[in-house]
């Protein structure tokens, strides 16, 4: 399943939106029970989760659920969301490693209750408090379930992360560079190798602005993005999934190096650049993902 390049938020109380989300072909859908759901509709959102998860899984889209924060309904949400095809949960307002461990134990209990393989459901913390932003590496390392820390690349309208950190977001995003880079580094240092950037706070109909934000997320080192609008999924897939040209380039590099190695060499010139063993892991990852996506499409 990993890396997930495109994740699309869908309010879980809007049952009819799931089919529409599937049609734009995201890698994952995040069924939201938190901020995009009015308090009066939260129980309806929970009641919809099982049928929505099944519909997404049948279409080959990884189902995630954004639960409410620990102490604010996460226990009720996890009980409602647990399903053999649930891929993971996103935890908002993550501030302390103890919250991650509490969620880990909660998931373990409900996996056992529902006959789900123990440890199957991933945790994706969203650090949205000042303490959480400071302790991100600890959050990532708090449970082997954690696959990703979730950050943000924001437009001119900031959310919880901007408020907690204290910056005033701009379209240029210079004020966000430190925190975004820290999120990527802390995620990988905590053994959560797939940091995800939320793309928020900008004109959703301005595709050039959205594309610039997603490209910045990629350049900073995020492995995928979470978007709010279905039209943004195609941009994320195009920018973040390896293209056929990239796969061919890296396959050619691997083939050239294999020929050189057979001659007893540990480096080779490939398209004018010197390539040694340090360059091979990235090449192998790109080629492997290209083959995986080709198989999924078939």
C-alpha angles and dihedrals in degrees: 000000000000135000096048108197101182128032121177124202117226122179103240093221090063096078095174092058094070094074090048090051092052091055093064091055106231118177089236141006122217109213102209123216093162132059100000093052120080113231091247090057100046096097091050088051091053092047090054097051101090096050091044093050091050093049092050095046092049088055093050094252116133110241118221129172126212103214127194119268123283106277091020101076105301091127092055092045095050091049089053095043101047109117135146089249097046108121100192151316130248113220116207126205091023107178109150135039087232089067091055091050091048090053090046091056092044091053091047091053094050093043088057092045092052099039093249120151108267113254094014098118114079127218122223109186120204106206103212102154128077091245091048093051090050094047100041096129089054090051091052092049096045095090136014086229091071109103100162144017110219118222134163144245102200137193122214093303112074129199137193095316094052091047093049094048095039102231125135106229122230132183090249090058099205090135090057098050098090095049094043091051091046090052091054094046096043091048093054093039088055091053094256097124101183112065114188126207121210111221106214147138101048138100101289091203094055101088093181091059092046091048091051091052093049091047090052090051090054094047092050090054108261110147094211145357138233114219136189101212127061092224090064094061094076090052091051093048092049096048101037106034113079111259123228088253092054092048091049091048094052094041087055090051092052092048092049092049092048090055091049092047090052086059092052096260126136096197138037138187109245118183089336097310126104111240125194136163093290091067097051102079093061091046091052092048093052093047092047093050091047091054091046093052092045089053092048091051091050 
